[in-house]
Amino acid sequence: MRWRSLVGLGVLAAVSVGWTLRQLAPTPRASASASAATPAPRGPVATRPLALSTHPRVVLFAPHPDDETLGAGGVLYRLVHAGAAVQVVFMTNGDGYPRAVQEDLGVRHPTDADYIAFGELRQREAVAALRQLGVKRRAVRFLGFPDGGLAELWRTHWLPSHPYTSPYTKENKPPDADTVGYDGEDLTSVIRRVLSEFRPSLVLMPHPYDTHLDHAHTSYFVTEALSDLQATGALSSHLTVLTYLVHYPSWPATRGPSFDRAFPLGDLPDTAWTEAELTPAELDAKRAALAEYRSQLGVMNGFLRNFLCRNELFATVDSGVLQRIASVH
């Protein structure tokens, strides 16, 4: 069985609003129907201040280069400059973005080599962005799994005998990998190794209700790996897991310089929010980090800059909503 009780994690990472990836017992606020509607707004929701332990060991999982800056750039800067051990792990190189490849590389019909080159560009941008936040190159890991393909690894390419092939790079394994392929088992194994080697006390990952499939499935794979390690005692059941949101209807909603504290926070079910008010130095560092992502600002400037607020929001998701998950593998 791939899924176990997640009581120790304090976060739900099993089913995303709008689709079902596992057999799920119906709950009042999370439907198992593949056509489930987005939950109705629930009105204003209070946030509590983000409280961090002294000198935590922090690992942040980002689906693509720039998500770490959008979701947690200011807090990453705070953590690093407070002496915390920080590691940032990119699930994909963000190479599967045809419009950006066309504009950045000046090609009308990108080839697989163009997509690979674009992924390398995004890696360089990520390293430069994290340098602005104080994160050193040795603390950055690129797993190189397929951009736009994490859902397929989870749903239909779980086994190493049936790897996924990226429609962009035409690869079926991460760059320079000999024994790891584009399949769910291998990705889970890689994440387990990252976690067991680093032994974090705080994990930051995308919210499982994020509507971008790579984001939602990043949370699924990370939670799977955490569950495996906690079941064997390799990781503490008391580590903190916080999620960040990038893609959701009407998100990011802002009023002036800060994230809206009323909507859409109440629109996201089973979620308790914490808020980090950024200092001017933290916000300046986040702005400088985002400026390094030139390939993305050229195609999504307005959306990305909406995340340059005076606060960042993080969430835990109620694990009690998860009644039953049955494996199909």
Secondary structure by P-SEA (a helix, b strand, c coil): cccccccccccccccccccccccccccccccccccccccccccbbbbcccccccccbbbbbbccccccccccaaaaaaaaaaccbbbbbbcccccccaaaaaaaaccccccaaaaaaaaaaaaaaaaaaaaaaccccccccccccccccaaaaacccccccbbbbbcccccccccccccccccaaaaaaaaaaaaaaacccbbbbcccccccaaaaaaaaaaaaaaaaaaaaccccccbbbbbbbcccccccccccccccccccccccccbbbbbbbccaaaaaaaaaaaaaccccccccccccccccccbbbbbbcccccccbbbbcc
